[in-house]
């Protein structure tokens, strides 16, 4: 690789590094990620359906009340 090619690669890498640094420096760590996205799915019927199905699945994995009384 010629010195000119190396210089060009280094310049590209430096530009990419500067871009990444600006993203990291601009990141607001004062709030946890989950607080930043809170309310994102508010009033979303698809999200509500997903939560309902997840709840039903978790409840289906629990032993029923009759089998709990026997143990």
Buried (B, 14 or more C-beta within 10 A) or exposed (E): EEEEEEEEEEEEEEEEEEEEEEEEEEEEEEEEEEEEEEEEEEEEEEEEEEEEEEEEEEEEEEEEEEEEEEE
